[in-house]
């Protein structure tokens, strides 16, 4: 029993890490298996393929000839994430049991529409797929998670309906927050030293391509493959030392070197959009309805889970 629990905690802990950490695609090692050993050196980031992990192995990695034991690896995972992961798994099991009991019906078109909405937040399919890969999930996993989310929402749908009065009241109370503030689309190259940043500016002035330099020079792994593209940024979204720099730029302009706690940045402005006052039209009403609905769903599911926990018979086996 203990081995099974440890394996579940380990798998869940690794998935938790994968979903919240971006890894570069070419910086990967796989744990040793009887059939194959894959060793990478001088790697900055390490990603474990959860489907290939065998916790029964004595050694999970070898560093300069010295072993990292599977037992030590599991113990560290449990120490760092065990309580959180176990609590999440208990909550998931309670909701799963409730879904089996209530049997909410979800149509394929509902799943497809939700996935389409998620995809619309990205510039193109390539960016969408890259983000999936960085999160350590497949498209099929995303579809299953969306279906599960929709089933959860069905469990509390009688408490999450939004009225026209609520939408109008929300608009009236939050007009200033709903205004579209001025935004700028920028790319950046992040390096470790002032000299490196100065050299990049010299290269750009000599005609070098910004995106190409970003892919080869930037330390920001999240934007590296996108040529440093940060997307549209509104005021208040970035540190104070960066905001005035990027909003003073005109499309095509390159900034001076900007220093932050992350390192030294060089920014390029691609596009600027002026601010717009919020209008109570159909798109705005749909946006507000979604905001209110998601808030109600979150609170209702939290309340449901608390009630299920009170009624459930939960036993934690520590031995």
C-alpha positions as CSV (number, residue, x, y, z in Angstrom):
1,X,0.0,0.0,0.0
2,X,2.8,2.4,0.9
3,X,4.6,1.8,-2.4
4,X,1.4,2.6,-4.3
5,X,0.8,5.8,-2.4
6,X,4.3,6.9,-2.8
7,X,4.1,6.3,-6.6
8,X,0.8,8.3,-6.8
9,X,2.4,11.2,-4.9
10,X,5.5,11.0,-7.0
11,X,3.6,11.0,-10.3
12,X,1.3,13.8,-9.2
13,X,4.2,15.8,-7.9
14,X,6.0,15.6,-11.2
15,X,2.9,16.5,-13.1
16,X,2.4,19.5,-10.8
17,X,6.0,20.6,-11.6
18,X,5.5,20.0,-15.3
19,X,2.3,22.1,-15.4
20,X,3.9,25.1,-13.7
21,X,7.5,25.1,-15.1
22,X,8.6,25.9,-18.6
23,X,11.3,23.7,-19.9
24,X,13.4,24.1,-23.0
25,X,12.7,21.4,-25.5
26,X,16.3,20.4,-26.1
27,X,17.3,20.3,-22.3
28,X,15.9,17.0,-21.3
29,X,17.1,13.7,-19.7
30,X,15.2,10.5,-19.2
31,X,15.7,8.2,-16.2
32,X,17.6,5.1,-16.8
33,X,15.6,2.0,-17.8
34,X,16.8,-1.6,-18.3
35,X,16.4,-1.1,-22.1
36,X,17.9,2.3,-22.6
37,X,20.1,4.9,-20.9
38,X,19.9,8.5,-22.0
39,X,22.5,10.8,-20.6
40,X,22.7,14.6,-21.2
41,X,25.4,16.8,-19.8
42,X,25.8,20.6,-19.3
43,X,22.0,20.8,-19.1
44,X,20.3,23.8,-17.3
45,X,16.8,22.2,-17.0
46,X,15.8,18.6,-16.5
47,X,12.4,17.1,-17.4
48,X,11.3,13.7,-16.4
49,X,8.8,11.9,-18.7
50,X,6.2,10.7,-16.1
51,X,5.1,7.7,-18.2
52,X,8.7,6.4,-18.2
53,X,9.4,6.6,-14.5
54,X,9.9,3.4,-12.6
55,X,10.1,4.2,-8.9
56,X,11.2,0.6,-8.3
57,X,14.5,1.5,-9.9
58,X,17.3,1.9,-7.5
59,X,18.8,4.9,-9.3
60,X,16.9,7.7,-11.1
61,X,19.9,9.7,-12.3
62,X,23.7,9.5,-12.4
63,X,25.8,12.7,-11.9
64,X,29.5,12.4,-12.7
65,X,29.4,8.8,-11.8
66,X,27.5,9.3,-8.6
67,X,23.9,8.0,-8.2
68,X,20.8,9.9,-7.2
69,X,18.7,7.2,-5.5
70,X,15.0,6.8,-6.4
71,X,14.2,6.6,-2.7
72,X,15.9,10.0,-2.0
73,X,14.1,11.5,-5.0
74,X,10.7,10.3,-3.8
75,X,11.4,11.5,-0.2
76,X,12.3,14.9,-1.5
77,X,9.1,15.1,-3.6
78,X,7.0,14.1,-0.6
79,X,8.7,16.6,1.6
80,X,8.3,19.5,-0.8
81,X,4.9,18.8,-2.3
82,X,3.5,15.8,-0.6
83,X,0.8,17.5,1.6
84,X,-0.3,19.7,-1.2
85,X,-0.5,17.0,-3.8
86,X,-2.3,14.6,-1.5
87,X,-4.8,17.3,-0.5
88,X,-5.4,17.9,-4.2
89,X,-5.8,14.2,-5.0
90,X,-8.3,13.8,-2.1
91,X,-10.3,16.8,-3.4
92,X,-10.2,15.4,-7.0
93,X,-11.4,12.0,-5.8
94,X,-14.4,13.6,-4.0
95,X,-15.4,15.6,-7.1
96,X,-14.8,12.5,-9.2
97,X,-17.2,10.5,-7.0
98,X,-19.8,13.3,-7.2
99,X,-19.6,13.3,-10.9
100,X,-20.1,9.5,-11.0
101,X,-23.1,10.0,-8.7
102,X,-24.7,12.9,-10.6
103,X,-23.7,11.8,-14.1
104,X,-23.6,15.2,-15.8
105,X,-23.8,15.0,-19.6
106,X,-21.3,16.9,-21.6
107,X,-21.6,17.1,-25.4
108,X,-18.6,16.9,-27.7
109,X,-19.5,20.3,-29.1
110,X,-19.2,21.9,-25.6
111,X,-15.7,20.5,-25.3
112,X,-14.8,21.6,-28.8
113,X,-16.1,25.2,-28.1
114,X,-14.2,25.5,-24.9
115,X,-11.0,24.3,-26.5
116,X,-11.5,26.7,-29.3
117,X,-11.9,29.5,-26.8
118,X,-8.6,28.5,-25.2
119,X,-6.8,28.4,-28.5
120,X,-8.1,31.8,-29.4
121,X,-6.0,33.3,-26.7
122,X,-2.9,32.5,-28.7
123,X,-1.6,34.1,-31.8
124,X,-1.6,30.9,-33.9
125,X,-1.5,27.1,-33.7
126,X,2.3,27.1,-33.3
127,X,2.2,29.2,-30.2
128,X,-0.6,27.2,-28.8
129,X,1.2,23.9,-29.4
130,X,4.4,25.3,-27.9
131,X,2.6,26.3,-24.7
132,X,1.1,22.8,-24.5
133,X,4.5,21.3,-24.9
134,X,6.1,23.6,-22.3
135,X,3.3,22.7,-19.9
136,X,4.0,19.0,-20.3
137,X,0.6,18.1,-21.6
138,X,-0.8,16.8,-24.9
139,X,-3.9,18.0,-26.8
140,X,-5.8,14.9,-25.7
141,X,-4.9,15.7,-22.1
142,X,-6.2,19.2,-22.6
143,X,-9.5,17.9,-24.0
144,X,-10.0,15.5,-21.1
145,X,-9.3,18.3,-18.6
146,X,-11.8,20.6,-20.4
147,X,-14.4,17.8,-20.3
148,X,-13.8,17.4,-16.5
149,X,-14.0,21.1,-15.9
150,X,-17.4,21.2,-17.8
151,X,-18.7,18.4,-15.7
152,X,-17.6,20.2,-12.5
153,X,-19.5,23.3,-13.7
154,X,-22.6,21.2,-14.3
155,X,-22.5,20.1,-10.7
156,X,-23.1,23.7,-9.6
157,X,-24.9,25.2,-12.6
158,X,-28.1,25.9,-10.6
159,X,-26.0,28.3,-8.4
160,X,-24.1,30.0,-11.1
161,X,-26.6,31.6,-13.5
162,X,-26.0,35.2,-14.2
163,X,-28.8,37.8,-14.6
164,X,-28.9,40.9,-16.8
165,X,-29.2,43.0,-13.6
166,X,-25.9,41.5,-12.3
167,X,-24.2,42.2,-15.6
168,X,-25.3,45.9,-15.7
169,X,-24.4,46.4,-12.0
170,X,-20.9,45.0,-12.6
171,X,-20.4,47.3,-15.5
172,X,-21.5,50.4,-13.6
173,X,-19.3,49.5,-10.6
174,X,-16.2,48.7,-12.7
175,X,-16.2,51.0,-15.7
176,X,-12.7,52.3,-15.0
177,X,-11.3,48.7,-14.8
178,X,-13.1,47.7,-18.0
179,X,-11.7,50.5,-20.1
180,X,-9.1,49.3,-22.5
181,X,-5.9,51.1,-21.5
182,X,-3.1,52.0,-23.8
183,X,-1.1,48.9,-24.8
184,X,2.1,48.2,-26.6
185,X,3.4,45.1,-28.2
186,X,7.1,44.6,-27.5
187,X,9.8,42.0,-27.8
188,X,12.9,41.8,-25.6
189,X,16.3,40.2,-25.4
190,X,17.4,39.5,-21.8
191,X,21.1,39.0,-21.1
192,X,23.3,38.8,-18.0
193,X,25.6,41.8,-18.5
194,X,25.6,45.4,-19.6
195,X,28.3,44.7,-22.1
196,X,26.3,41.9,-23.8
197,X,23.3,44.3,-24.0
198,X,25.4,47.0,-25.5
199,X,26.8,44.6,-28.1
200,X,23.2,43.6,-29.0
201,X,22.2,47.2,-29.6
202,X,25.3,47.7,-31.8
203,X,24.4,44.6,-33.8
204,X,20.8,45.8,-34.2
205,X,21.9,49.2,-35.4
206,X,24.1,47.5,-37.9
207,X,21.0,45.7,-39.3
208,X,20.8,42.4,-37.4
209,X,17.3,40.9,-37.1
210,X,15.9,41.3,-33.6
211,X,14.0,38.0,-33.5
212,X,17.0,36.0,-34.7
213,X,19.2,37.6,-32.0
214,X,16.6,36.9,-29.4
215,X,16.5,33.2,-30.3
216,X,20.2,32.9,-30.0
217,X,21.0,35.3,-27.1
218,X,18.1,35.8,-24.7
219,X,18.0,34.1,-21.3
220,X,14.2,34.3,-21.3
221,X,13.2,30.7,-22.2
222,X,9.5,31.6,-22.3
223,X,10.0,33.9,-25.3
224,X,13.1,32.5,-26.8
225,X,11.4,30.5,-29.5
226,X,9.0,33.4,-30.3
227,X,11.9,35.8,-31.1
228,X,11.5,37.6,-27.7
229,X,7.8,38.5,-28.3
230,X,6.1,39.5,-25.1
231,X,2.7,40.2,-26.7
232,X,0.6,43.3,-25.9
233,X,1.4,44.9,-22.5
234,X,-0.9,47.4,-20.8
235,X,0.1,49.9,-18.2
236,X,0.4,48.4,-14.7
237,X,1.4,45.0,-16.1
238,X,5.2,45.3,-15.8
239,X,7.7,46.7,-13.3
240,X,8.0,50.4,-12.9
241,X,11.5,50.6,-14.4
242,X,10.3,48.9,-17.6
243,X,6.9,50.6,-18.2
244,X,8.1,54.1,-19.1
245,X,10.8,52.7,-21.3
246,X,8.5,50.6,-23.5
247,X,5.6,53.1,-23.7
248,X,7.9,55.8,-24.9
249,X,8.9,53.7,-27.9
250,X,7.3,54.1,-31.3
251,X,6.8,51.1,-33.6
252,X,10.1,49.9,-34.9
253,X,12.1,51.7,-32.1
254,X,14.8,49.9,-30.1
255,X,15.2,50.9,-26.4
256,X,18.3,51.7,-24.5
257,X,19.6,49.0,-22.1
258,X,17.2,48.6,-19.2
259,X,18.4,46.9,-16.0
260,X,16.1,44.9,-13.7
261,X,16.6,42.2,-11.1
262,X,16.4,39.7,-14.0
263,X,19.3,41.1,-15.9
264,X,19.7,43.6,-18.8
265,X,16.9,44.0,-21.4
266,X,16.8,45.4,-24.9
267,X,13.2,46.1,-26.0
268,X,11.7,46.6,-29.5
269,X,8.3,48.1,-30.1
270,X,6.2,46.3,-32.8
271,X,2.8,48.0,-32.4
272,X,0.9,50.4,-30.2
273,X,-2.8,50.6,-29.4
274,X,-4.5,53.6,-27.9
275,X,-6.8,53.3,-24.9
276,X,-10.6,53.0,-25.4
277,X,-13.5,53.7,-23.0
278,X,-15.6,50.7,-22.1
279,X,-19.0,50.5,-24.0
280,X,-21.9,48.4,-22.7
281,X,-22.4,46.5,-26.0
282,X,-22.9,42.8,-26.6
283,X,-19.3,41.8,-26.5
284,X,-18.8,43.6,-23.3
285,X,-21.9,42.0,-21.7
286,X,-20.6,38.6,-22.8
287,X,-17.2,39.4,-21.2
288,X,-18.8,40.5,-17.9
289,X,-21.1,37.5,-17.9
290,X,-18.1,35.2,-18.2
291,X,-16.3,37.0,-15.4
292,X,-19.3,36.7,-13.0
293,X,-20.0,33.2,-14.0
294,X,-16.4,32.0,-13.4
295,X,-16.4,33.7,-10.0
296,X,-19.7,32.0,-9.1
297,X,-18.4,28.6,-10.3
298,X,-15.2,28.9,-8.3
299,X,-17.1,29.8,-5.1
300,X,-19.8,27.2,-5.6
301,X,-17.3,24.4,-6.2
302,X,-15.3,25.5,-3.2
303,X,-18.5,25.3,-1.1
304,X,-19.4,21.9,-2.6
305,X,-16.0,20.5,-1.8
306,X,-16.2,21.7,1.8
307,X,-19.5,20.0,2.2
308,X,-18.2,16.8,0.6
309,X,-15.2,16.8,2.9
310,X,-17.4,17.1,6.0
311,X,-19.5,14.2,4.9
312,X,-16.7,12.0,3.6
313,X,-14.8,9.2,5.4
314,X,-11.2,10.0,4.7
315,X,-8.4,7.9,6.1
316,X,-4.7,8.8,5.6
317,X,-2.4,5.8,5.8
318,X,1.0,7.2,7.1
319,X,2.5,3.7,7.3
